[in-house]
Amino acid sequence: MPAKGVEERTVRTFEETPDTRIRPTNTVVVVGGGVIGRVTAWRAAQQGLDVTLVEPDPVDEPSHARAASTVAAGMLTPATEAVFGEEELMALGLRSARMYDDFVAEVEAASGRSVGHRRTGTLLVAFDRDDLAVLHDLHALQERLGIATERLGGRECRRLEPMLAPSVRGGVLAPEDHSLDPRLLLRALAEAGRRAGVREVSGTVAEVSSPGPDGARLGVRPIDGPVLPAHQVVLAAGCWGDRITLPAPVVPPLRPVKGQLLRARVRAGEPPIVERTVRGLVRGFPVYLVPRADGEVIVGATQEELGHDTALTAGGLWQVLRDARELVPGVGELEITETCVGLRPGSPDNEPLLGPTRVPGLHLASGHFRHGVLLAPVTGEVMAEALTTGTLPEYARRFAADRAVPGGDTREKPTTWEEQWN
């Protein structure tokens, strides 16, 4: 079935028009095989488009630093991600979160695979009085946005999660937050896409050229392999997209934000360390524990702006373990099964970049920063609309890839992103 809110339609073949917006066409190449690239490819194929996805790493690879999706914790937490000044982004997150039940059911039915969806809520807790003051301010913002949350004292937090430290001052319960396993979601989206007709090419894209071969609007050139002709291209390569040569500088400087985390497991015979996602502030530093149904616990994560550095460091892992142990002392007894590092793609304003650029046929689906898994359902819906109509749904136009930025509006001026942001 098509994405919710996107009607079924017969897709026309490409026609040249004087408008810089692309008209509905039938050949799409998606560059990038993370959650955002795969949900875009699947939804586009459901609309009758001829879709090829290009990705260098196998979907069954347990972890690789190129893709944030494979190391993400999978928290679907618009309530506890709320930040002052990002109200519109949180509204998009809430919209996507409300789509998740239907989205999960459809993905699992289309792929025959589970995504590990858990609806156990999130408990946000504070280590000291200053942390608690921050949570109280956050709760006020949540109430203003109409998000269902409840303030709790320390004793009430420990009643919900008995393994919390006695020093925990209090917290906020977000009962409607949920979680899933992004690795399982990636595999399910890959299988759903394959069954819908998405072809996959293994490779790293070096260039998107205009015009493409055989009279196509665009051409996608992998480092090794023939150029792929396309009427439309979706760049969903996260912070690695800056290494792809484009016909024009239409991608802003996406900054890589490094995250280091641990995957651990409760020892055999021991009770779960937490029953729901626990997020905390420890002397102002955020930390989280995300449990899986099989006993795995994700403990993370750092937030470091160090360019494309993917080194796993003792200091980063120590910080994560130190803060997690302050909130849940039993973390020290967990068996560590994997250490991970990934790069989140952050746009200059921390909001996603969606849909057409000023290069006809070239679209962006990037810049999701911490919210890629949360925003997967709504991104799939938005990109299906963009690829079949050339425009974004009204609710998503704030996040248009060619939106106005400090120093100029790319829709009116051919100013480069580099000139605008430097």
DACORHU-V59275 format. One record per backbone hydrogen bond with DSSP energy under -0.5 kcal/mol. CO is the residue of the C=O (numbers start at 1). NH is the residue of the N-H. Records with the same first field share a line. If there is no record, write none. Layout:
# DACORHU-V59275
CO=NH + NH
This chain:
# DACORHU-V59275
3=6
5=7
9=11
26=28 + 50
27=231 + 232
28=52
29=31 + 234
30=32 + 54
31=236
34=38
35=39
36=40
37=41
38=42
39=43
40=44
41=45
42=46
43=47
44=47 + 49
45=48
49=51
50=28
51=199
52=30
53=55 + 201
54=32
55=203
58=61
64=67
65=343
66=68
67=70
68=71 + 72
74=180
75=77
76=178
77=81
79=82
83=86
86=90
87=91
88=92
89=93
90=94
91=95
92=96
93=97
94=98
95=99
96=99 + 100
97=100
99=103
100=104
101=105
102=106
103=107
104=108
105=109
106=110
107=111
108=112
115=181
118=179
121=277
122=124 + 174
123=125 + 279
124=172
125=281
126=169 + 170
128=132
129=133
130=134
131=135
132=136
133=137
134=138
135=139
136=140
137=141
138=142
139=143
140=144
141=145
142=147
143=146
147=149
148=176
150=173
152=171
153=157
154=158
155=159
156=160
157=161
161=164
165=168
169=154
170=126
171=152
172=124 + 174
173=150 + 175
174=122 + 177
177=121
178=76
179=118
180=182
181=185
182=186
183=187
184=188
185=189
186=190
187=191
188=192
189=193
190=194
191=195
192=196
193=197 + 198
194=197
199=53
201=55 + 203
203=205
204=223
206=245
207=221
209=219
212=215
213=216
216=212
218=230
219=209 + 221
220=222 + 228
221=206 + 207
226=222
227=229
228=220
230=218
232=29
233=235 + 363
234=31 + 236
235=365
237=240
238=241
239=242
240=243
241=244
243=245
245=208
248=250
249=417
250=252
252=254
253=255
255=346
256=258
257=344
258=304
259=342
260=301 + 302
261=340
262=299
263=337 + 338
264=297
265=335
267=270
277=123 + 279
278=289
279=125
280=287
281=127 + 283
282=285
285=282
287=280
288=300
289=278 + 291
290=298
292=295
295=266
296=292
297=264 + 299
298=290
299=262
300=288
304=258 + 306
306=309
307=306
311=313
313=317
314=318
315=319
316=320
317=321
318=322
319=323
320=324
321=325
322=326
323=327
324=328
327=165
328=331
329=332
330=333
331=334
334=336
335=265
338=263
340=261
342=259 + 344
344=257 + 346
345=347 + 369
346=255
347=350
352=354
353=366
354=401
355=364
358=360
359=362
361=233 + 363
362=357
363=235
364=355
366=353
367=347
368=371
369=372
371=375
373=376
375=379
376=380
377=381
378=382
379=383
380=384
381=385
382=386
383=387
384=388
385=389 + 390 + 391
386=390
387=25
393=396
394=397
396=399
397=400
399=354
400=403
403=410
405=408
408=405 + 410
409=412 + 413
416=420
417=421
418=422
